[in-house]
Amino acid sequence: MSIASTVCGLWNNFMGWANSPLEWERLLAGAGVLIVPVIVLMLIFAIADG
């Protein structure tokens, strides 16, 4: 049951974030959430290629 409660909590937090008004802090946080995984994947691929 802990997985279900975790998913529900994440969903509720995401919906609260999505319904909040547009502000610079929100836009920067969203950009950071998208940019960080892309950088990590690029580093992994660069190391894997040698």
Biotite code that builds the C-alpha atoms (Angstrom):
import biotite.structure as struc

atoms = struc.array([
    struc.Atom([0.000, 0.000, 0.000], chain_id="A", res_id=1, res_name="MET", atom_name="CA", element="C"),
    struc.Atom([2.938, 2.352, 0.437], chain_id="A", res_id=2, res_name="SER", atom_name="CA", element="C"),
    struc.Atom([3.573, 2.457, -3.326], chain_id="A", res_id=3, res_name="ILE", atom_name="CA", element="C"),
    struc.Atom([-0.032, 3.461, -3.983], chain_id="A", res_id=4, res_name="ALA", atom_name="CA", element="C"),
    struc.Atom([0.063, 6.183, -1.335], chain_id="A", res_id=5, res_name="SER", atom_name="CA", element="C"),
    struc.Atom([3.360, 7.485, -2.722], chain_id="A", res_id=6, res_name="THR", atom_name="CA", element="C"),
    struc.Atom([1.953, 7.637, -6.249], chain_id="A", res_id=7, res_name="VAL", atom_name="CA", element="C"),
    struc.Atom([-1.191, 9.390, -5.000], chain_id="A", res_id=8, res_name="CYS", atom_name="CA", element="C"),
    struc.Atom([0.906, 11.908, -3.091], chain_id="A", res_id=9, res_name="GLY", atom_name="CA", element="C"),
    struc.Atom([3.085, 12.612, -6.128], chain_id="A", res_id=10, res_name="LEU", atom_name="CA", element="C"),
    struc.Atom([0.004, 12.991, -8.320], chain_id="A", res_id=11, res_name="TRP", atom_name="CA", element="C"),
    struc.Atom([-1.612, 15.421, -5.875], chain_id="A", res_id=12, res_name="ASN", atom_name="CA", element="C"),
    struc.Atom([1.599, 17.461, -5.650], chain_id="A", res_id=13, res_name="ASN", atom_name="CA", element="C"),
    struc.Atom([1.895, 17.520, -9.443], chain_id="A", res_id=14, res_name="PHE", atom_name="CA", element="C"),
    struc.Atom([-1.710, 18.647, -9.889], chain_id="A", res_id=15, res_name="MET", atom_name="CA", element="C"),
    struc.Atom([-1.236, 21.377, -7.298], chain_id="A", res_id=16, res_name="GLY", atom_name="CA", element="C"),
    struc.Atom([1.894, 22.512, -9.105], chain_id="A", res_id=17, res_name="TRP", atom_name="CA", element="C"),
    struc.Atom([0.156, 22.401, -12.504], chain_id="A", res_id=18, res_name="ALA", atom_name="CA", element="C"),
    struc.Atom([-2.787, 24.452, -11.247], chain_id="A", res_id=19, res_name="ASN", atom_name="CA", element="C"),
    struc.Atom([-0.639, 27.136, -9.636], chain_id="A", res_id=20, res_name="SER", atom_name="CA", element="C"),
    struc.Atom([-0.302, 30.459, -11.482], chain_id="A", res_id=21, res_name="PRO", atom_name="CA", element="C"),
    struc.Atom([2.653, 31.059, -13.768], chain_id="A", res_id=22, res_name="LEU", atom_name="CA", element="C"),
    struc.Atom([5.569, 32.632, -11.926], chain_id="A", res_id=23, res_name="GLU", atom_name="CA", element="C"),
    struc.Atom([9.286, 32.824, -12.658], chain_id="A", res_id=24, res_name="TRP", atom_name="CA", element="C"),
    struc.Atom([10.088, 30.443, -9.801], chain_id="A", res_id=25, res_name="GLU", atom_name="CA", element="C"),
    struc.Atom([7.692, 27.849, -11.201], chain_id="A", res_id=26, res_name="ARG", atom_name="CA", element="C"),
    struc.Atom([9.095, 28.169, -14.720], chain_id="A", res_id=27, res_name="LEU", atom_name="CA", element="C"),
    struc.Atom([12.684, 27.881, -13.509], chain_id="A", res_id=28, res_name="LEU", atom_name="CA", element="C"),
    struc.Atom([11.853, 24.859, -11.372], chain_id="A", res_id=29, res_name="ALA", atom_name="CA", element="C"),
    struc.Atom([10.150, 23.169, -14.321], chain_id="A", res_id=30, res_name="GLY", atom_name="CA", element="C"),
    struc.Atom([13.100, 23.909, -16.591], chain_id="A", res_id=31, res_name="ALA", atom_name="CA", element="C"),
    struc.Atom([15.503, 22.532, -13.992], chain_id="A", res_id=32, res_name="GLY", atom_name="CA", element="C"),
    struc.Atom([13.454, 19.354, -13.654], chain_id="A", res_id=33, res_name="VAL", atom_name="CA", element="C"),
    struc.Atom([13.671, 18.857, -17.423], chain_id="A", res_id=34, res_name="LEU", atom_name="CA", element="C"),
    struc.Atom([17.301, 19.898, -17.923], chain_id="A", res_id=35, res_name="ILE", atom_name="CA", element="C"),
    struc.Atom([18.930, 17.836, -15.161], chain_id="A", res_id=36, res_name="VAL", atom_name="CA", element="C"),
    struc.Atom([17.885, 14.380, -16.511], chain_id="A", res_id=37, res_name="PRO", atom_name="CA", element="C"),
    struc.Atom([18.929, 15.409, -20.041], chain_id="A", res_id=38, res_name="VAL", atom_name="CA", element="C"),
    struc.Atom([22.405, 16.375, -18.790], chain_id="A", res_id=39, res_name="ILE", atom_name="CA", element="C"),
    struc.Atom([22.708, 13.120, -16.834], chain_id="A", res_id=40, res_name="VAL", atom_name="CA", element="C"),
    struc.Atom([21.708, 11.072, -19.900], chain_id="A", res_id=41, res_name="LEU", atom_name="CA", element="C"),
    struc.Atom([24.192, 12.967, -22.088], chain_id="A", res_id=42, res_name="MET", atom_name="CA", element="C"),
    struc.Atom([26.977, 12.229, -19.583], chain_id="A", res_id=43, res_name="LEU", atom_name="CA", element="C"),
    struc.Atom([26.043, 8.544, -19.466], chain_id="A", res_id=44, res_name="ILE", atom_name="CA", element="C"),
    struc.Atom([26.047, 8.275, -23.265], chain_id="A", res_id=45, res_name="PHE", atom_name="CA", element="C"),
    struc.Atom([29.371, 10.149, -23.502], chain_id="A", res_id=46, res_name="ALA", atom_name="CA", element="C"),
    struc.Atom([30.993, 7.800, -20.968], chain_id="A", res_id=47, res_name="ILE", atom_name="CA", element="C"),
    struc.Atom([29.495, 4.745, -22.679], chain_id="A", res_id=48, res_name="ALA", atom_name="CA", element="C"),
    struc.Atom([30.882, 5.809, -26.064], chain_id="A", res_id=49, res_name="ASP", atom_name="CA", element="C"),
    struc.Atom([34.310, 6.236, -24.550], chain_id="A", res_id=50, res_name="GLY", atom_name="CA", element="C"),
])
